[in-house]
Amino acid sequence: MYFSSPEELKSINPFSKEGWNKEYLCEYLIWSCNSKFKEYIDSFFEEYMNNEELAELLFAFLLDEDYDGSDCQMGAAFYIAKLERELLKRKRTLLLRVQENEVDWKRPFQTDEYLEWLK
């Protein structure tokens, strides 16, 4: 999908009362890598940083080889790092798994600082 502005992107909302729309979420993650959309997308995700279903989807995108090398994965890694620490503690196994990736940008945390609070 192509969007020329954040206002156009708002026409698709990845979250509704039914839950997350994976296709629309993927679009938000892709467009989050574009500086013109970043502020809007960052503010959108702020209210969901403790949402377990979002966390599961972000990890799923990051671990799915079908998305390998995509902006969707870059966005997923970025927003995983922003998730509430208590939520990430509950997702410890997934977090440790993605942190083992040899590709730097696929690791949500670029240093081992996460190990201090993950215990």
Contacts in CASP RR format, 6 or more apart in sequence:
PFRMAT RR
TARGET T0000
AUTHOR 0000-0000-0000
METHOD contacts of the structure
MODEL  1
MYFSSPEELKSINPFSKEGWNKEYLCEYLIWSCNSKFKEYIDSFFEEYMN
NEELAELLFAFLLDEDYDGSDCQMGAAFYIAKLERELLKRKRTLLLRVQE
NEVDWKRPFQTDEYLEWLK
1 12 0 8 1.000
1 27 0 8 1.000
3 9 0 8 1.000
3 27 0 8 1.000
3 31 0 8 1.000
3 37 0 8 1.000
5 36 0 8 1.000
6 36 0 8 1.000
6 37 0 8 1.000
6 39 0 8 1.000
6 40 0 8 1.000
6 41 0 8 1.000
9 27 0 8 1.000
9 28 0 8 1.000
9 31 0 8 1.000
9 37 0 8 1.000
9 40 0 8 1.000
9 41 0 8 1.000
10 40 0 8 1.000
12 21 0 8 1.000
12 24 0 8 1.000
12 27 0 8 1.000
13 21 0 8 1.000
13 24 0 8 1.000
14 20 0 8 1.000
14 21 0 8 1.000
14 24 0 8 1.000
14 25 0 8 1.000
14 27 0 8 1.000
14 28 0 8 1.000
15 21 0 8 1.000
15 25 0 8 1.000
15 48 0 8 1.000
15 54 0 8 1.000
19 53 0 8 1.000
20 53 0 8 1.000
20 54 0 8 1.000
20 57 0 8 1.000
22 57 0 8 1.000
25 54 0 8 1.000
25 57 0 8 1.000
25 61 0 8 1.000
26 61 0 8 1.000
26 67 0 8 1.000
26 72 0 8 1.000
28 41 0 8 1.000
28 44 0 8 1.000
28 45 0 8 1.000
29 58 0 8 1.000
29 61 0 8 1.000
29 71 0 8 1.000
29 72 0 8 1.000
29 73 0 8 1.000
29 74 0 8 1.000
29 75 0 8 1.000
29 76 0 8 1.000
29 79 0 8 1.000
30 70 0 8 1.000
30 71 0 8 1.000
30 72 0 8 1.000
30 75 0 8 1.000
31 37 0 8 1.000
31 41 0 8 1.000
32 38 0 8 1.000
32 41 0 8 1.000
32 42 0 8 1.000
32 71 0 8 1.000
32 75 0 8 1.000
32 78 0 8 1.000
32 79 0 8 1.000
33 71 0 8 1.000
33 74 0 8 1.000
33 75 0 8 1.000
45 54 0 8 1.000
45 79 0 8 1.000
45 82 0 8 1.000
48 54 0 8 1.000
49 82 0 8 1.000
49 83 0 8 1.000
49 84 0 8 1.000
49 87 0 8 1.000
50 83 0 8 1.000
50 84 0 8 1.000
50 86 0 8 1.000
50 87 0 8 1.000
51 87 0 8 1.000
52 87 0 8 1.000
52 90 0 8 1.000
54 79 0 8 1.000
54 83 0 8 1.000
55 80 0 8 1.000
55 83 0 8 1.000
55 87 0 8 1.000
55 88 0 8 1.000
55 91 0 8 1.000
56 91 0 8 1.000
58 76 0 8 1.000
58 79 0 8 1.000
58 80 0 8 1.000
58 83 0 8 1.000
59 76 0 8 1.000
59 80 0 8 1.000
59 91 0 8 1.000
59 94 0 8 1.000
59 95 0 8 1.000
59 98 0 8 1.000
61 67 0 8 1.000
61 72 0 8 1.000
61 73 0 8 1.000
61 76 0 8 1.000
62 73 0 8 1.000
62 76 0 8 1.000
62 77 0 8 1.000
62 80 0 8 1.000
62 98 0 8 1.000
62 106 0 8 1.000
63 94 0 8 1.000
63 97 0 8 1.000
63 98 0 8 1.000
67 73 0 8 1.000
73 105 0 8 1.000
73 106 0 8 1.000
74 105 0 8 1.000
77 98 0 8 1.000
77 105 0 8 1.000
77 106 0 8 1.000
77 107 0 8 1.000
77 108 0 8 1.000
78 108 0 8 1.000
80 88 0 8 1.000
80 95 0 8 1.000
80 98 0 8 1.000
80 108 0 8 1.000
81 108 0 8 1.000
81 109 0 8 1.000
83 91 0 8 1.000
85 117 0 8 1.000
88 95 0 8 1.000
88 114 0 8 1.000
88 118 0 8 1.000
89 117 0 8 1.000
89 118 0 8 1.000
92 118 0 8 1.000
95 108 0 8 1.000
95 114 0 8 1.000
95 118 0 8 1.000
96 118 0 8 1.000
98 106 0 8 1.000
98 107 0 8 1.000
98 108 0 8 1.000
99 107 0 8 1.000
99 108 0 8 1.000
99 109 0 8 1.000
99 114 0 8 1.000
101 107 0 8 1.000
104 110 0 8 1.000
108 114 0 8 1.000
END
